Amino acid sequence: MRKTLLTAAIAVAFGAVSMSAAIAAKSDSVPKPDKDEPIQPIAAAKVKNKAMVDLGAKLFFDPRLSNSGFISCNSCHNLSLGGTDNLETSIGHGWSRGPINSPTVLNSALNIAQFWDGRAKDLREQAGGPIANPLEMANTHVLAVQQIQSIPGYVAEFKKVFGTEKVDIEKITEAIAAFEETLMTPNSRFDQWLKGNTKAITKTEYEGYQLFKSAGCIACHNGINIGGNSFQKMGVVEEYKTANPAQGRAGVSGKDADRFNFKVPTLRNVELTYPYFHDGAADTLTQAVDIMGRLQLGRKFTDDENAKIVAFLKTLTGDQPKFEFPIIPPSVDATPRPKPWEKSAAQVEAEKAAKK
Amino acid sequence: MRKTLLTAAIAVAFGAVSMSAAIAAKSDSVPKPDKDEPIQPIAAAKVKNKAMVDLGAKLFFDPRLSNSGFISCNSCHNLSLGGTDNLETSIGHGWSRGPINSPTVLNSALNIAQFWDGRAKDLREQAGGPIANPLEMANTHVLAVQQIQSIPGYVAEFKKVFGTEKVDIEKITEAIAAFEETLMTPNSRFDQWLKGNTKAITKTEYEGYQLFKSAGCIACHNGINIGGNSFQKMGVVEEYKTANPAQGRAGVSGKDADRFNFKVPTLRNVELTYPYFHDGAADTLTQAVDIMGRLQLGRKFTDDENAKIVAFLKTLTGDQPKFEFPIIPPSVDATPRPKPWEKSAAQVEAEKAAKK
């Protein structure tokens, strides 16, 4: 605030702008960012290999990777909807109730690891998971590869991108990951402010950001993705109560101390990625901020404080990815046809494994 | 064939083209179309109202029109896949087994009526159907309108397009229909041939078309959409056996004579719209052509004849619609959240109606 007044005073003193412009600046500008803000602006995606990205986009939207022929990556990471499905937990094969809230795919390449429990080290490893999860796409990697291998339009693209007509799960997930790496959302109003445009955010939003820092939210939600770079316990001060059975890092490490340690979600585009938390239990940002304040920081935000933080969070919505809706190569006579109402391939695999 | 030779002979006689070009023409060209071919080329879509089409595209891709928040128009009329879901019958709310094969939305504005039984007179009327069908999107129109009305980003667009902020189901379906009217697929190789490019199709494809006409397929599959312009009995010469309970026009007219009278499907993009028939029972074009020949025409096509007709059918794939994947306005705190695992709104309505 002091800085704004100073700027206005200088403008008047030098006569560089009219009095009315100086007043406008006084009311419309907020202070400049510090030199060492704990959040950094996000850059637009650089496409390294366009042919691979195009192939990945087709695979991302292809429901034939699922056993039913109905569920694609985009079903749960819907790029019309902030890279999520906006459901508490996702709907999977046979209308299964998914185990956990779908995290956004937007800017996900910046995360320290993938999944809420970080069990996949990168997007490539992640992409193979849902394909074979009985509650999600309910396929097997073998069948998914057979499906894609049988489609001449795909084989030609694999040849172009990888120099071989042999499709395998590694190439499929590499292409999907290459597409996902392009799903960056630069140019949010907050990033514009970080880059020096002091009119990009309002006074209320600015105050919300200051409170976000002073209250301690920034301790976990920081860096270029405003989260996504550490694992933290859900329920530090007060226990988080949920019917959701997910255990977080404990499921990966086997250590009891890691119970309820989850990857901190990114706050970029958080206005679009409701509902919140790993169980999707918080419908609104107001609820999420309130719960986080109490459980993580031991602080009950006033309505005014909560509203300011929410206003700040809504400045984090960036330019959504722009791309032409992909046309996918058709199946041919030899392509196996999906049987959505029969027992899924993943279920059969799971039963075989259980018998052994 | 005679025409090809004649063309080549004329070319040589007049010295208009080199000998090698004449030979190329002889081997690569097919005869020109007749002046009164029973199939006409399709024109590119003309966008009358871009703002309405853009709004319609968002609604077409918005799963919040469904009770689950998971199923959009595009789920079953997937524009990556020829405007269909490539399933025998569609998957609906709660993994319901849909009653009938999803017809393509591509070029559907040209059809005489909508749905296999033609019970909707146009696309606008059609669009309201699946929203409230308990086996499809399982919503009610009232809830769908409430959902859209609660979203400020949509309200602003309705204001721009319709001059009012009041959302109703008529405006929703009008916008969806406006988008669907743009989903034309011009420039198929067959259309190029119809327009005079005698090299656009091969000799085999040309022969397939001649057989398609002489065998009688053309009696029903004709006009600009190569079908879609009449209702015909499925199983004229021989009965069509299916477990699917759909009755066709009889369900609309109540007349027993209309039993198994279905709208003749378009053959445009038929390479992409497998599986075939109202029950989706034919996986391949080869099967479909064989069954049609026997049941409708009383003719068993030889393998060679069948292959030629299939080759012709594959020339009917046009340019697929190109558009930027729509970003949909987010829900706000006041927007009702979907409850995909509870009894659906359409189910509740249906039960109420049954009790009365």
HADDOCK unambig.tbl for C-alpha pairs under 7 A between the chains (distance, minus, plus):
assign (segid A and resid 80 and name CA) (segid B and resid 326 and name CA) 5.89 0.50 0.50
assign (segid A and resid 80 and name CA) (segid B and resid 327 and name CA) 4.34 0.50 0.50
assign (segid A and resid 80 and name CA) (segid B and resid 328 and name CA) 5.33 0.50 0.50
assign (segid A and resid 81 and name CA) (segid B and resid 327 and name CA) 6.71 0.50 0.50
assign (segid A and resid 81 and name CA) (segid B and resid 328 and name CA) 6.11 0.50 0.50
assign (segid A and resid 81 and name CA) (segid B and resid 330 and name CA) 6.96 0.50 0.50
assign (segid A and resid 94 and name CA) (segid B and resid 95 and name CA) 5.50 0.50 0.50
assign (segid A and resid 95 and name CA) (segid B and resid 94 and name CA) 5.51 0.50 0.50
assign (segid A and resid 95 and name CA) (segid B and resid 95 and name CA) 5.42 0.50 0.50
assign (segid A and resid 272 and name CA) (segid B and resid 330 and name CA) 5.77 0.50 0.50
assign (segid A and resid 284 and name CA) (segid B and resid 333 and name CA) 5.74 0.50 0.50
assign (segid A and resid 322 and name CA) (segid B and resid 324 and name CA) 6.64 0.50 0.50
assign (segid A and resid 322 and name CA) (segid B and resid 325 and name CA) 6.91 0.50 0.50
assign (segid A and resid 323 and name CA) (segid B and resid 324 and name CA) 5.54 0.50 0.50
assign (segid A and resid 323 and name CA) (segid B and resid 325 and name CA) 6.10 0.50 0.50
assign (segid A and resid 324 and name CA) (segid B and resid 322 and name CA) 6.63 0.50 0.50
assign (segid A and resid 324 and name CA) (segid B and resid 323 and name CA) 5.54 0.50 0.50
assign (segid A and resid 324 and name CA) (segid B and resid 324 and name CA) 4.36 0.50 0.50
assign (segid A and resid 324 and name CA) (segid B and resid 325 and name CA) 5.75 0.50 0.50
assign (segid A and resid 325 and name CA) (segid B and resid 322 and name CA) 6.90 0.50 0.50
assign (segid A and resid 325 and name CA) (segid B and resid 323 and name CA) 6.10 0.50 0.50
assign (segid A and resid 325 and name CA) (segid B and resid 324 and name CA) 5.76 0.50 0.50
assign (segid A and resid 325 and name CA) (segid B and resid 325 and name CA) 4.97 0.50 0.50
assign (segid A and resid 326 and name CA) (segid B and resid 80 and name CA) 5.88 0.50 0.50
assign (segid A and resid 327 and name CA) (segid B and resid 80 and name CA) 4.34 0.50 0.50
assign (segid A and resid 327 and name CA) (segid B and resid 81 and name CA) 6.73 0.50 0.50
assign (segid A and resid 328 and name CA) (segid B and resid 80 and name CA) 5.33 0.50 0.50
assign (segid A and resid 328 and name CA) (segid B and resid 81 and name CA) 6.13 0.50 0.50
assign (segid A and resid 330 and name CA) (segid B and resid 81 and name CA) 6.95 0.50 0.50
assign (segid A and resid 330 and name CA) (segid B and resid 272 and name CA) 5.79 0.50 0.50
assign (segid A and resid 333 and name CA) (segid B and resid 284 and name CA) 5.76 0.50 0.50
